[in-house]
Amino acid sequence: VQLQASGGGLVQAGGSLGLSCAASGPIFRINYMAWYRQAPGKQRALVTTIGSSGNTNYADSVQGRFTISRDSAKNTAYLQMNSLKPEDTAVYYCNAEILTTTTWSNYWGQGTQVTVSS
C-alpha cells in the first residue's frame, strides 16, 4: 500500500492551496484519513482527520480555514487550505488506517512542502 501526496507549493498569505492524498495497492477498506504537518524545528502535529462516515475533526489553528474531504471510490483525501498564514508553512503528510486483505495498518505518505510568504 502506498499513499501519494500531491499539491502544495508557495503562496502568499491570504491565499489558497489544495493537497490530495491517493492510496493505492491491495486496499480492502480505509478507516480514517488524516493530514499532519511538521514545521521546521517542531514536532509533527495533527491538522485534520476524516472518518469513513465523513466525520471530521480539525486542529484549532486551522478550524474554519481548512477543509478535509474524501472520495472513497478513489481512495483519496483532499485538503483545501484557505486564508493561509505564514505559520501554516510546513511539510504536510497524509496518513491513513487501511485494511488490506489480512490486517489493519497505519500508513504515511511522503511529505509535501507548503510555504506561505508574508
N, CA, C and O atoms as a GROMACS GRO file, in nm:
protein
  472
    1VAL      N    1   0.084  -0.119   0.000
    1VAL     CA    2   0.000   0.000   0.000
    1VAL      C    3   0.088   0.124   0.000
    1VAL      O    4   0.188   0.130   0.070
    2GLN      N    5   0.048   0.221  -0.080
    2GLN     CA    6   0.120   0.349  -0.085
    2GLN      C    7   0.023   0.464  -0.074
    2GLN      O    8  -0.090   0.457  -0.125
    3LEU      N    9   0.068   0.570  -0.008
    3LEU     CA   10  -0.005   0.697  -0.006
    3LEU      C   11   0.077   0.798  -0.085
    3LEU      O   12   0.194   0.822  -0.054
    4GLN      N   13   0.016   0.855  -0.185
    4GLN     CA   14   0.085   0.952  -0.270
    4GLN      C   15   0.023   1.089  -0.248
    4GLN      O   16  -0.092   1.112  -0.284
    5ALA      N   17   0.100   1.179  -0.189
    5ALA     CA   18   0.054   1.315  -0.166
    5ALA      C   19   0.096   1.403  -0.282
    5ALA      O   20   0.204   1.385  -0.339
    6SER      N   21   0.012   1.499  -0.314
    6SER     CA   22   0.045   1.595  -0.419
    6SER      C   23  -0.017   1.729  -0.386
    6SER      O   24  -0.104   1.739  -0.299
    7GLY      N   25   0.028   1.830  -0.455
    7GLY     CA   26  -0.017   1.966  -0.430
    7GLY      C   27   0.089   2.038  -0.349
    7GLY      O   28   0.205   1.998  -0.347
    8GLY      N   29   0.049   2.143  -0.283
    8GLY     CA   30   0.144   2.222  -0.209
    8GLY      C   31   0.215   2.322  -0.298
    8GLY      O   32   0.182   2.337  -0.416
    9GLY      N   33   0.312   2.390  -0.240
    9GLY     CA   34   0.385   2.490  -0.315
    9GLY      C   35   0.400   2.618  -0.236
    9GLY      O   36   0.394   2.618  -0.113
   10LEU      N   37   0.420   2.725  -0.308
   10LEU     CA   38   0.442   2.856  -0.248
   10LEU      C   39   0.323   2.946  -0.275
   10LEU      O   40   0.275   2.956  -0.388
   11VAL      N   41   0.275   3.012  -0.171
   11VAL     CA   42   0.161   3.101  -0.185
   11VAL      C   43   0.178   3.219  -0.091
   11VAL      O   44   0.244   3.207   0.012
   12GLN      N   45   0.119   3.331  -0.124
   12GLN     CA   46   0.123   3.447  -0.037
   12GLN      C   47   0.019   3.432   0.074
   12GLN      O   48  -0.081   3.362   0.059
   13ALA      N   49   0.044   3.499   0.183
   13ALA     CA   50  -0.051   3.498   0.294
   13ALA      C   51  -0.188   3.544   0.245
   13ALA      O   52  -0.200   3.639   0.169
   14GLY      N   53  -0.289   3.474   0.291
   14GLY     CA   54  -0.425   3.501   0.248
   14GLY      C   55  -0.470   3.419   0.129
   14GLY      O   56  -0.587   3.418   0.094
   15GLY      N   57  -0.376   3.350   0.068
   15GLY     CA   58  -0.406   3.269  -0.048
   15GLY      C   59  -0.456   3.131  -0.014
   15GLY      O   60  -0.478   3.099   0.103
   16SER      N   61  -0.473   3.049  -0.117
   16SER     CA   62  -0.527   2.915  -0.101
   16SER      C   63  -0.440   2.812  -0.173
   16SER      O   64  -0.374   2.842  -0.273
   17LEU      N   65  -0.442   2.692  -0.120
   17LEU     CA   66  -0.375   2.579  -0.182
   17LEU      C   67  -0.458   2.454  -0.155
   17LEU      O   68  -0.533   2.447  -0.058
   18GLY      N   69  -0.442   2.356  -0.244
   18GLY     CA   70  -0.508   2.228  -0.223
   18GLY      C   71  -0.409   2.114  -0.226
   18GLY      O   72  -0.315   2.114  -0.306
   19LEU      N   73  -0.430   2.018  -0.139
   19LEU     CA   74  -0.348   1.897  -0.135
   19LEU      C   75  -0.438   1.777  -0.162
   19LEU      O   76  -0.558   1.780  -0.134
   20SER      N   77  -0.379   1.674  -0.216
   20SER     CA   78  -0.452   1.548  -0.231
   20SER      C   79  -0.363   1.434  -0.186
   20SER      O   80  -0.241   1.443  -0.189
   21CYS      N   81  -0.428   1.326  -0.145
   21CYS     CA   82  -0.357   1.207  -0.098
   21CYS      C   83  -0.430   1.086  -0.152
   21CYS      O   84  -0.544   1.059  -0.114
   22ALA      N   85  -0.365   1.013  -0.240
   22ALA     CA   86  -0.426   0.896  -0.302
   22ALA      C   87  -0.363   0.769  -0.250
   22ALA      O   88  -0.241   0.754  -0.250
   23ALA      N   89  -0.447   0.678  -0.205
   23ALA     CA   90  -0.400   0.548  -0.157
   23ALA      C   91  -0.413   0.446  -0.268
   23ALA      O   92  -0.512   0.443  -0.341
   24SER      N   93  -0.312   0.361  -0.279
   24SER     CA   94  -0.314   0.258  -0.383
   24SER      C   95  -0.257   0.128  -0.328
   24SER      O   96  -0.183   0.126  -0.229
   25GLY      N   97  -0.292   0.021  -0.394
   25GLY     CA   98  -0.244  -0.109  -0.350
   25GLY      C   99  -0.360  -0.200  -0.315
   25GLY      O  100  -0.475  -0.172  -0.350
   26PRO      N  101  -0.329  -0.310  -0.245
   26PRO     CA  102  -0.433  -0.408  -0.209
   26PRO      C  103  -0.519  -0.361  -0.093
   26PRO      O  104  -0.508  -0.412   0.019
   27ILE      N  105  -0.604  -0.262  -0.120
   27ILE     CA  106  -0.685  -0.199  -0.016
   27ILE      C  107  -0.823  -0.263  -0.010
   27ILE      O  108  -0.893  -0.274  -0.111
   28PHE      N  109  -0.859  -0.306   0.108
   28PHE     CA  110  -0.994  -0.359   0.127
   28PHE      C  111  -1.086  -0.252   0.182
   28PHE      O  112  -1.202  -0.240   0.142
   29ARG      N  113  -1.032  -0.174   0.275
   29ARG     CA  114  -1.112  -0.069   0.337
   29ARG      C  115  -1.020   0.034   0.399
   29ARG      O  116  -0.911   0.002   0.446
   30ILE      N  117  -1.064   0.161   0.397
   30ILE     CA  118  -0.991   0.267   0.465
   30ILE      C  119  -1.076   0.318   0.580
   30ILE      O  120  -1.193   0.351   0.562
   31ASN      N  121  -1.017   0.325   0.698
   31ASN     CA  122  -1.088   0.379   0.813
   31ASN      C  123  -1.078   0.532   0.806
   31ASN      O  124  -1.154   0.595   0.734
   32TYR      N  125  -0.988   0.589   0.878
   32TYR     CA  126  -0.974   0.734   0.873
   32TYR      C  127  -0.862   0.772   0.776
   32TYR      O  128  -0.774   0.690   0.747
   33MET      N  129  -0.866   0.894   0.729
   33MET     CA  130  -0.755   0.958   0.657
   33MET      C  131  -0.727   1.089   0.727
   33MET      O  132  -0.818   1.153   0.781
   34ALA      N  133  -0.602   1.129   0.727
   34ALA     CA  134  -0.564   1.246   0.805
   34ALA      C  135  -0.450   1.321   0.739
   34ALA      O  136  -0.377   1.268   0.654
   35TRP      N  137  -0.436   1.445   0.781
   35TRP     CA  138  -0.322   1.528   0.742
   35TRP      C  139  -0.250   1.572   0.868
   35TRP      O  140  -0.313   1.616   0.965
   36TYR      N  141  -0.119   1.560   0.867
   36TYR     CA  142  -0.032   1.612   0.970
   36TYR      C  143   0.060   1.715   0.905
   36TYR      O  144   0.072   1.721   0.783
   37ARG      N  145   0.123   1.795   0.987
   37ARG     CA  146   0.224   1.886   0.935
   37ARG      C  147   0.338   1.899   1.034
   37ARG      O  148   0.322   1.882   1.155
   38GLN      N  149   0.454   1.930   0.978
   38GLN     CA  150   0.574   1.948   1.060
   38GLN      C  151   0.647   2.071   1.014
   38GLN      O  152   0.700   2.077   0.903
   39ALA      N  153   0.650   2.170   1.100
   39ALA     CA  154   0.723   2.293   1.072
   39ALA      C  155   0.868   2.276   1.116
   39ALA      O  156   0.897   2.190   1.199
   40PRO      N  157   0.959   2.356   1.061
   40PRO     CA  158   1.100   2.345   1.099
   40PRO      C  159   1.120   2.359   1.249
   40PRO      O  160   1.071   2.454   1.311
   41GLY      N  161   1.191   2.264   1.306
   41GLY     CA  162   1.220   2.270   1.448
   41GLY      C  163   1.106   2.229   1.539
   41GLY      O  164   1.117   2.239   1.661
   42LYS      N  165   0.997   2.183   1.480
   42LYS     CA  166   0.881   2.144   1.561
   42LYS      C  167   0.844   1.998   1.536
   42LYS      O  168   0.885   1.937   1.436
   43GLN      N  169   0.767   1.944   1.627
   43GLN     CA  170   0.720   1.807   1.610
   43GLN      C  171   0.605   1.802   1.510
   43GLN      O  172   0.535   1.900   1.487
   44ARG      N  173   0.589   1.684   1.453
   44ARG     CA  174   0.477   1.663   1.362
   44ARG      C  175   0.347   1.674   1.441
   44ARG      O  176   0.334   1.618   1.550
   45ALA      N  177   0.251   1.746   1.386
   45ALA     CA  178   0.125   1.773   1.457
   45ALA      C  179   0.006   1.740   1.368
   45ALA      O  180   0.010   1.757   1.246
   46LEU      N  181  -0.099   1.692   1.431
   46LEU     CA  182  -0.221   1.659   1.358
   46LEU      C  183  -0.293   1.785   1.314
   46LEU      O  184  -0.311   1.878   1.392
   47VAL      N  185  -0.334   1.787   1.188
   47VAL     CA  186  -0.406   1.902   1.133
   47VAL      C  187  -0.556   1.871   1.127
   47VAL      O  188  -0.638   1.949   1.174
   48THR      N  189  -0.588   1.758   1.067
   48THR     CA  190  -0.728   1.724   1.048
   48THR      C  191  -0.745   1.577   1.016
   48THR      O  192  -0.654   1.513   0.963
   49THR      N  193  -0.862   1.524   1.048
   49THR     CA  194  -0.894   1.386   1.015
   49THR      C  195  -1.034   1.378   0.955
   49THR      O  196  -1.118   1.464   0.977
   50ILE      N  197  -1.054   1.272   0.878
   50ILE     CA  198  -1.188   1.243   0.826
   50ILE      C  199  -1.212   1.094   0.838
   50ILE      O  200  -1.130   1.013   0.793
   51GLY      N  201  -1.324   1.058   0.899
   51GLY     CA  202  -1.355   0.918   0.918
   51GLY      C  203  -1.424   0.857   0.798
   51GLY      O  204  -1.453   0.925   0.699
   52SER      N  205  -1.450   0.729   0.809
   52SER     CA  206  -1.512   0.658   0.697
   52SER      C  207  -1.654   0.705   0.670
   52SER      O  208  -1.705   0.689   0.559
   53SER      N  209  -1.717   0.763   0.771
   53SER     CA  210  -1.853   0.814   0.752
   53SER      C  211  -1.855   0.961   0.715
   53SER      O  212  -1.961   1.021   0.699
   54GLY      N  213  -1.736   1.019   0.702
   54GLY     CA  214  -1.727   1.159   0.664
   54GLY      C  215  -1.715   1.255   0.781
   54GLY      O  216  -1.709   1.377   0.761
   55ASN      N  217  -1.713   1.203   0.901
   55ASN     CA  218  -1.698   1.290   1.018
   55ASN      C  219  -1.557   1.349   1.020
   55ASN      O  220  -1.459   1.280   0.990
   56THR      N  221  -1.550   1.476   1.056
   56THR     CA  222  -1.422   1.547   1.050
   56THR      C  223  -1.384   1.608   1.184
   56THR      O  224  -1.470   1.637   1.268
   57ASN      N  225  -1.254   1.628   1.201
   57ASN     CA  226  -1.201   1.700   1.316
   57ASN      C  227  -1.087   1.788   1.268
   57ASN      O  228  -1.013   1.752   1.176
   58TYR      N  229  -1.072   1.903   1.331
   58TYR     CA  230  -0.969   1.998   1.292
   58TYR      C  231  -0.894   2.049   1.415
   58TYR      O  232  -0.951   2.063   1.523
   59ALA      N  233  -0.767   2.077   1.394
   59ALA     CA  234  -0.692   2.148   1.496
   59ALA      C  235  -0.749   2.288   1.508
   59ALA      O  236  -0.797   2.345   1.410
   60ASP      N  237  -0.743   2.343   1.628
   60ASP     CA  238  -0.799   2.477   1.649
   60ASP      C  239  -0.734   2.579   1.556
   60ASP      O  240  -0.799   2.674   1.513
   61SER      N  241  -0.609   2.560   1.527
   61SER     CA  242  -0.535   2.658   1.447
   61SER      C  243  -0.581   2.666   1.302
   61SER      O  244  -0.554   2.765   1.234
   62VAL      N  245  -0.652   2.564   1.254
   62VAL     CA  246  -0.694   2.564   1.114
   62VAL      C  247  -0.846   2.562   1.100
   62VAL      O  248  -0.899   2.572   0.989
   63GLN      N  249  -0.916   2.551   1.212
   63GLN     CA  250  -1.062   2.546   1.210
   63GLN      C  251  -1.118   2.667   1.136
   63GLN      O  252  -1.081   2.781   1.164
   64GLY      N  253  -1.207   2.640   1.042
   64GLY     CA  254  -1.269   2.748   0.967
   64GLY      C  255  -1.191   2.792   0.844
   64GLY      O  256  -1.243   2.867   0.761
   65ARG      N  257  -1.068   2.746   0.832
   65ARG     CA  258  -0.986   2.784   0.716
   65ARG      C  259  -0.955   2.664   0.627
   65ARG      O  260  -0.945   2.678   0.505
   66PHE      N  261  -0.940   2.549   0.687
   66PHE     CA  262  -0.906   2.427   0.614
   66PHE      C  263  -1.029   2.336   0.606
   66PHE      O  264  -1.112   2.333   0.698
   67THR      N  265  -1.039   2.264   0.496
   67THR     CA  266  -1.148   2.168   0.480
   67THR      C  267  -1.092   2.037   0.425
   67THR      O  268  -1.027   2.034   0.321
   68ILE      N  269  -1.120   1.930   0.497
   68ILE     CA  270  -1.080   1.798   0.450
   68ILE      C  271  -1.201   1.728   0.390
   68ILE      O  272  -1.313   1.743   0.438
   69SER      N  273  -1.177   1.653   0.285
   69SER     CA  274  -1.283   1.575   0.222
   69SER      C  275  -1.221   1.446   0.169
   69SER      O  276  -1.099   1.432   0.163
   70ARG      N  277  -1.306   1.353   0.130
   70ARG     CA  278  -1.253   1.229   0.076
   70ARG      C  279  -1.348   1.174  -0.030
   70ARG      O  280  -1.469   1.192  -0.024
   71ASP      N  281  -1.288   1.106  -0.125
   71ASP     CA  282  -1.361   1.034  -0.228
   71ASP      C  283  -1.331   0.887  -0.206
   71ASP      O  284  -1.225   0.837  -0.245
   72SER      N  285  -1.424   0.818  -0.143
   72SER     CA  286  -1.400   0.679  -0.106
   72SER      C  287  -1.382   0.590  -0.228
   72SER      O  288  -1.307   0.492  -0.223
   73ALA      N  289  -1.449   0.622  -0.336
   73ALA     CA  290  -1.435   0.541  -0.458
   73ALA      C  291  -1.295   0.549  -0.515
   73ALA      O  292  -1.248   0.455  -0.580
   74LYS      N  293  -1.229   0.662  -0.491
   74LYS     CA  294  -1.093   0.682  -0.544
   74LYS      C  295  -0.987   0.663  -0.436
   74LYS      O  296  -0.868   0.681  -0.462
   75ASN      N  297  -1.029   0.627  -0.315
   75ASN     CA  298  -0.935   0.612  -0.203
   75ASN      C  299  -0.847   0.736  -0.189
   75ASN      O  300  -0.726   0.726  -0.169
   76THR      N  301  -0.908   0.851  -0.199
   76THR     CA  302  -0.834   0.977  -0.200
   76THR      C  303  -0.893   1.076  -0.100
   76THR      O  304  -1.014   1.088  -0.086
   77ALA      N  305  -0.803   1.145  -0.030
   77ALA     CA  306  -0.843   1.253   0.059
   77ALA      C  307  -0.789   1.384   0.004
   77ALA      O  308  -0.686   1.388  -0.062
   78TYR      N  309  -0.861   1.490   0.033
   78TYR     CA  310  -0.824   1.623  -0.015
   78TYR      C  311  -0.818   1.718   0.104
   78TYR      O  312  -0.890   1.703   0.203
   79LEU      N  313  -0.731   1.816   0.092
   79LEU     CA  314  -0.724   1.922   0.192
   79LEU      C  315  -0.724   2.056   0.121
   79LEU      O  316  -0.630   2.090   0.051
   80GLN      N  317  -0.831   2.130   0.140
   80GLN     CA  318  -0.840   2.265   0.084
   80GLN      C  319  -0.800   2.362   0.194
   80GLN      O  320  -0.860   2.364   0.302
   81MET      N  321  -0.700   2.442   0.166
   81MET     CA  322  -0.646   2.536   0.264
   81MET      C  323  -0.670   2.677   0.215
   81MET      O  324  -0.615   2.718   0.113
   82ASN      N  325  -0.750   2.752   0.289
   82ASN     CA  326  -0.781   2.890   0.255
   82ASN      C  327  -0.727   2.984   0.361
   82ASN      O  328  -0.691   2.942   0.471
   83SER      N  329  -0.721   3.109   0.328
   83SER     CA  330  -0.674   3.212   0.422
   83SER      C  331  -0.544   3.169   0.488
   83SER      O  332  -0.530   3.175   0.610
   84LEU      N  333  -0.451   3.127   0.407
   84LEU     CA  334  -0.326   3.074   0.460
   84LEU      C  335  -0.245   3.182   0.530
   84LEU      O  336  -0.245   3.299   0.491
   85LYS      N  337  -0.175   3.138   0.633
   85LYS     CA  338  -0.092   3.226   0.714
   85LYS      C  339   0.053   3.176   0.709
   85LYS      O  340   0.077   3.059   0.682
   86PRO      N  341   0.148   3.263   0.733
   86PRO     CA  342   0.288   3.218   0.735
   86PRO      C  343   0.311   3.102   0.832
   86PRO      O  344   0.395   3.016   0.807
   87GLU      N  345   0.237   3.101   0.940
   87GLU     CA  346   0.255   2.992   1.038
   87GLU      C  347   0.201   2.858   0.989
   87GLU      O  348   0.218   2.757   1.057
   88ASP      N  349   0.136   2.857   0.875
   88ASP     CA  350   0.093   2.731   0.814
   88ASP      C  351   0.207   2.666   0.736
   88ASP      O  352   0.194   2.553   0.689
   89THR      N  353   0.316   2.737   0.722
   89THR     CA  354   0.432   2.683   0.650
   89THR      C  355   0.483   2.557   0.719
   89THR      O  356   0.514   2.559   0.838
   90ALA      N  357   0.491   2.449   0.644
   90ALA     CA  358   0.531   2.320   0.700
   90ALA      C  359   0.538   2.217   0.588
   90ALA      O  360   0.495   2.242   0.476
   91VAL      N  361   0.592   2.103   0.622
   91VAL     CA  362   0.578   1.986   0.536
   91VAL      C  363   0.452   1.914   0.580
   91VAL      O  364   0.436   1.881   0.697
   92TYR      N  365   0.364   1.889   0.486
   92TYR     CA  366   0.236   1.825   0.515
   92TYR      C  367   0.243   1.678   0.476
   92TYR      O  368   0.290   1.642   0.368
   93TYR      N  369   0.196   1.592   0.567
   93TYR     CA  370   0.198   1.448   0.546
   93TYR      C  371   0.056   1.393   0.553
   93TYR      O  372  -0.022   1.431   0.641
   94CYS      N  373   0.024   1.303   0.463
   94CYS     CA  374  -0.103   1.234   0.476
   94CYS      C  375  -0.082   1.102   0.548
   94CYS      O  376   0.026   1.043   0.546
   95ASN      N  377  -0.188   1.059   0.611
   95ASN     CA  378  -0.184   0.939   0.696
   95ASN      C  379  -0.318   0.869   0.685
   95ASN      O  380  -0.422   0.933   0.671
   96ALA      N  381  -0.315   0.738   0.691
   96ALA     CA  382  -0.441   0.664   0.682
   96ALA      C  383  -0.429   0.530   0.752
   96ALA      O  384  -0.322   0.470   0.759
   97GLU      N  385  -0.542   0.484   0.802
   97GLU     CA  386  -0.551   0.349   0.857
   97GLU      C  387  -0.623   0.263   0.755
   97GLU      O  388  -0.738   0.288   0.721
   98ILE      N  389  -0.552   0.161   0.708
   98ILE     CA  390  -0.601   0.086   0.593
   98ILE      C  391  -0.605  -0.063   0.622
   98ILE      O  392  -0.513  -0.120   0.682
   99LEU      N  393  -0.713  -0.123   0.580
   99LEU     CA  394  -0.728  -0.268   0.590
   99LEU      C  395  -0.690  -0.330   0.457
   99LEU      O  396  -0.751  -0.304   0.354
  100THR      N  397  -0.587  -0.413   0.462
  100THR     CA  398  -0.554  -0.489   0.343
  100THR      C  399  -0.627  -0.622   0.353
  100THR      O  400  -0.726  -0.632   0.426
  101THR      N  401  -0.584  -0.720   0.284
  101THR     CA  402  -0.657  -0.846   0.286
  101THR      C  403  -0.649  -0.916   0.421
  101THR      O  404  -0.730  -1.003   0.450
  102THR      N  405  -0.550  -0.878   0.503
  102THR     CA  406  -0.531  -0.952   0.626
  102THR      C  407  -0.530  -0.868   0.753
  102THR      O  408  -0.562  -0.920   0.860
  103THR      N  409  -0.494  -0.741   0.744
  103THR     CA  410  -0.475  -0.666   0.867
  103THR      C  411  -0.492  -0.516   0.849
  103THR      O  412  -0.477  -0.463   0.739
  104TRP      N  413  -0.526  -0.449   0.959
  104TRP     CA  414  -0.528  -0.303   0.963
  104TRP      C  415  -0.387  -0.254   0.992
  104TRP      O  416  -0.318  -0.305   1.081
  105SER      N  417  -0.344  -0.152   0.916
  105SER     CA  418  -0.214  -0.091   0.939
  105SER      C  419  -0.222   0.059   0.916
  105SER      O  420  -0.313   0.108   0.848
  106ASN      N  421  -0.126   0.130   0.973
  106ASN     CA  422  -0.118   0.274   0.958
  106ASN      C  423  -0.013   0.307   0.853
  106ASN      O  424   0.099   0.255   0.856
  107TYR      N  425  -0.048   0.394   0.760
  107TYR     CA  426   0.042   0.428   0.651
  107TYR      C  427   0.064   0.578   0.644
  107TYR      O  428  -0.024   0.657   0.680
  108TRP      N  429   0.183   0.616   0.597
  108TRP     CA  430   0.219   0.756   0.577
  108TRP      C  431   0.256   0.780   0.432
  108TRP      O  432   0.318   0.696   0.367
  109GLY      N  433   0.217   0.896   0.383
  109GLY     CA  434   0.263   0.939   0.252
  109GLY      C  435   0.391   1.018   0.267
  109GLY      O  436   0.434   1.052   0.377
  110GLN      N  437   0.453   1.047   0.152
  110GLN     CA  438   0.570   1.132   0.157
  110GLN      C  439   0.523   1.275   0.184
  110GLN      O  440   0.408   1.306   0.154
  111GLY      N  441   0.602   1.357   0.237
  111GLY     CA  442   0.563   1.493   0.269
  111GLY      C  443   0.557   1.581   0.146
  111GLY      O  444   0.624   1.555   0.046
  112THR      N  445   0.478   1.684   0.155
  112THR     CA  446   0.472   1.786   0.051
  112THR      C  447   0.484   1.922   0.117
  112THR      O  448   0.417   1.952   0.215
  113GLN      N  449   0.570   2.005   0.061
  113GLN     CA  450   0.602   2.134   0.124
  113GLN      C  451   0.495   2.237   0.092
  113GLN      O  452   0.454   2.254  -0.022
  114VAL      N  453   0.453   2.306   0.196
  114VAL     CA  454   0.365   2.422   0.182
  114VAL      C  455   0.438   2.541   0.243
  114VAL      O  456   0.476   2.538   0.360
  115THR      N  457   0.457   2.643   0.164
  115THR     CA  458   0.526   2.763   0.211
  115THR      C  459   0.437   2.884   0.189
  115THR      O  460   0.391   2.910   0.078
  116VAL      N  461   0.412   2.957   0.297
  116VAL     CA  462   0.326   3.075   0.291
  116VAL      C  463   0.413   3.197   0.321
  116VAL      O  464   0.469   3.210   0.430
  117SER      N  465   0.422   3.284   0.225
  117SER     CA  466   0.504   3.403   0.243
  117SER      C  467   0.420   3.518   0.298
  117SER      O  468   0.301   3.529   0.270
  118SER      N  469   0.485   3.602   0.375
  118SER     CA  470   0.412   3.715   0.436
  118SER      C  471   0.415   3.837   0.346
  118SER      O  472   0.359   3.941   0.382
   0.00000   0.00000   0.00000
